[in-house]
Amino acid sequence: MDIDELLSRYPRDVDLKPDGKVTIRVMDRSDRDAVLAFARSLPEEDLLFLRTDLTEESVVDEWFDAIDNGLTTSLIAYEGDATAGYATVHRTKARWTRRVGEIRVNVGPEYRSRGLGRNLTAQIFDIANALGLMKLMANMTADQIGAQAAFRRLGFTPEAMLGDFVEDRDGRPRDLVMMTYDMDGLSSQAGEPLRGL
């Protein structure tokens, strides 16, 4: 299925556990204020580990510029007027990595363990496939054990750990774990999983 046909199937409703329903749709610039409000409502410990500081208007504007330029495709989930979460796949213009995408998924605390994160992830995988991507990447800090476990369950493999590679919002250095997923199965060049990951 091509990307336009896939995206034309939105919006769509998803049932949550144990009850409730969210509507997932393709994100566009009209969601800017909702994204900012969602990020600003997250607990401080969640904000420590965001790849970019989504509480900053300029950062969110860059995200929507990437959507407008076709480098990013994002989904957003709403329960009524409340933002429940999002999933996104980012690509770069560089020719040598044009078939690689980075996925990011974030679900509000009250929507966790209710099936929304899994559903958003499955849908962003479908979008990545329709975009013709060959490899997906996810980056997180070494102390985000839960996120690493979730990506392992999806079939992601640790590729590298870079010491003191990123800083959290408080300026403390953190190790960055890079995990990847081959859309056509694991690459024959993939190495053994890193110890301790």
C-alpha positions as CSV (number, residue, x, y, z in Angstrom):
1,M,0.0,0.0,0.0
2,D,1.4,3.4,-0.8
3,I,1.7,6.2,1.8
4,D,-1.1,8.4,0.4
5,E,-3.6,5.5,0.5
6,L,-2.5,4.5,4.0
7,L,-2.8,8.1,5.4
8,S,-6.2,8.5,3.7
9,R,-7.5,5.9,6.2
10,Y,-7.2,8.4,9.1
11,P,-8.7,9.4,11.4
12,R,-9.5,6.1,13.1
13,D,-10.8,5.2,16.5
14,V,-9.0,2.9,18.9
15,D,-10.4,1.2,22.0
16,L,-8.4,1.5,25.2
17,K,-8.1,-1.0,28.1
18,P,-10.1,-1.4,30.3
19,D,-12.4,1.1,28.6
20,G,-12.4,4.4,26.7
21,K,-11.6,5.4,23.1
22,V,-9.1,7.7,21.4
23,T,-9.1,9.0,17.9
24,I,-5.8,8.8,16.0
25,R,-5.2,11.1,13.1
26,V,-2.4,12.4,11.0
27,M,-0.7,15.3,12.7
28,D,-0.7,18.7,11.0
29,R,0.1,22.3,12.0
30,S,-3.4,22.7,13.6
31,D,-2.0,20.4,16.4
32,R,0.8,22.7,17.4
33,D,-0.7,24.1,20.5
34,A,-2.0,20.6,21.6
35,V,1.6,19.2,21.3
36,L,3.0,22.1,23.4
37,A,0.3,21.6,26.0
38,F,0.9,17.8,26.1
39,A,4.6,18.2,26.5
40,R,4.2,20.9,29.2
41,S,1.8,18.6,31.1
42,L,4.3,15.7,31.3
43,P,5.9,14.8,34.6
44,E,9.4,16.3,35.1
45,E,10.9,12.8,35.0
46,D,9.4,12.3,31.5
47,L,10.8,15.6,30.3
48,L,14.3,14.6,31.3
49,F,14.4,12.0,28.6
50,L,12.7,13.7,25.6
51,R,15.0,13.7,22.6
52,T,14.1,17.3,22.0
53,D,12.6,19.8,24.4
54,L,9.0,19.9,23.2
55,T,8.1,22.5,25.9
56,E,9.9,25.0,23.7
57,E,7.8,26.6,21.0
58,S,10.8,26.9,18.6
59,V,11.4,23.1,18.8
60,V,7.8,22.3,18.2
61,D,7.8,24.7,15.2
62,E,10.8,22.8,13.8
63,W,8.9,19.6,14.1
64,F,6.0,21.0,12.1
65,D,8.4,22.5,9.5
66,A,9.7,18.9,9.0
67,I,6.1,17.7,8.7
68,D,5.4,20.4,6.1
69,N,8.6,19.5,4.2
70,G,7.7,15.8,4.1
71,L,10.7,14.7,6.3
72,T,8.5,13.7,9.2
73,T,5.2,11.9,9.4
74,S,3.4,12.0,12.7
75,L,0.2,10.6,14.3
76,I,-1.5,12.2,17.2
77,A,-4.1,10.6,19.5
78,Y,-6.9,12.5,21.2
79,E,-9.5,11.6,23.8
80,G,-12.1,14.3,23.2
81,D,-10.0,17.5,23.3
82,A,-7.2,15.9,25.5
83,T,-4.0,14.8,23.8
84,A,-3.3,11.2,24.7
85,G,0.0,10.7,22.8
86,Y,1.8,10.7,19.5
87,A,4.0,8.6,17.3
88,T,6.3,9.9,14.6
89,V,8.9,8.8,12.1
90,H,11.7,11.2,11.2
91,R,13.9,11.0,8.1
92,T,16.8,13.1,6.9
93,K,17.7,14.6,3.6
94,A,21.1,12.9,3.5
95,R,21.2,10.6,0.5
96,W,23.1,7.8,2.3
97,T,20.5,7.6,5.1
98,R,17.3,8.4,3.1
99,R,15.9,4.9,3.8
100,V,16.5,5.1,7.6
101,G,13.9,6.6,9.9
102,E,13.9,7.4,13.6
103,I,10.7,6.6,15.5
104,R,9.5,8.3,18.6
105,V,6.4,7.4,20.6
106,N,5.1,9.2,23.7
107,V,2.0,8.5,25.6
108,G,0.6,10.5,28.5
109,P,0.9,8.9,32.0
110,E,-2.9,8.3,32.3
111,Y,-2.9,6.4,29.0
112,R,0.0,4.0,29.7
113,S,-0.6,0.3,30.0
114,R,-3.9,0.7,28.1
115,G,-2.7,-0.4,24.7
116,L,-2.3,3.1,23.2
117,G,1.5,3.0,22.9
118,R,1.5,-0.4,21.3
119,N,-1.2,0.7,18.8
120,L,0.6,3.9,17.9
121,T,3.8,2.0,17.4
122,A,2.2,-0.5,15.1
123,Q,0.6,2.3,13.1
124,I,3.9,4.2,12.8
125,F,5.6,0.9,11.6
126,D,3.0,0.6,8.9
127,I,3.7,4.2,7.8
128,A,7.5,3.6,7.8
129,N,6.9,0.6,5.6
130,A,4.7,2.5,3.2
131,L,7.5,5.2,3.0
132,G,9.9,2.5,1.8
133,L,12.2,2.7,4.8
134,M,14.6,-0.2,5.3
135,K,15.7,0.4,8.8
136,L,14.2,2.1,11.9
137,M,16.1,3.6,14.7
138,A,15.2,4.5,18.2
139,N,17.5,6.4,20.6
140,M,17.1,6.5,24.4
141,T,19.3,7.0,27.5
142,A,20.8,4.0,29.1
143,D,18.7,4.4,32.2
144,Q,15.4,4.2,30.3
145,I,15.2,0.5,31.0
146,G,11.5,0.3,30.4
147,A,11.8,2.0,27.0
148,Q,14.6,-0.4,26.0
149,A,12.5,-3.4,27.1
150,A,9.5,-2.2,25.1
151,F,11.6,-1.7,21.9
152,R,13.2,-5.2,22.4
153,R,9.7,-6.7,22.5
154,L,9.1,-5.0,19.1
155,G,12.2,-6.7,17.7
156,F,14.7,-3.8,18.0
157,T,18.3,-4.7,18.6
158,P,20.9,-2.6,20.5
159,E,23.5,-1.4,18.1
160,A,25.6,1.0,20.2
161,M,26.0,2.8,23.5
162,L,27.7,6.2,23.4
163,G,29.0,7.3,26.7
164,D,28.0,10.8,28.0
165,F,26.6,11.6,24.5
166,V,23.5,13.6,25.6
167,E,22.5,15.9,28.4
168,D,19.2,15.8,30.2
169,R,17.3,19.0,30.9
170,D,19.4,19.6,34.0
171,G,22.7,19.5,32.1
172,R,23.7,16.1,33.4
173,P,25.5,13.8,30.9
174,R,23.7,10.6,29.9
175,D,24.8,7.5,27.9
176,L,22.8,7.2,24.7
177,V,21.6,3.7,23.5
178,M,20.9,3.3,19.8
179,M,18.6,0.5,18.8
180,T,17.6,-0.5,15.3
181,Y,15.0,-2.6,13.5
182,D,15.4,-4.0,10.0
183,M,12.1,-3.8,8.1
184,D,13.0,-6.9,6.1
185,G,14.3,-8.9,9.1
186,L,17.6,-8.6,10.9
187,S,20.5,-7.6,8.8
188,S,23.2,-10.2,8.2
189,Q,25.7,-7.6,9.2
190,A,24.2,-7.0,12.7
191,G,26.5,-7.7,15.5
192,E,25.9,-9.4,18.8
193,P,23.8,-7.5,21.3
194,L,25.8,-5.2,23.6
195,R,26.5,-6.5,27.1
196,G,24.3,-4.9,29.7
197,L,21.7,-3.7,27.2
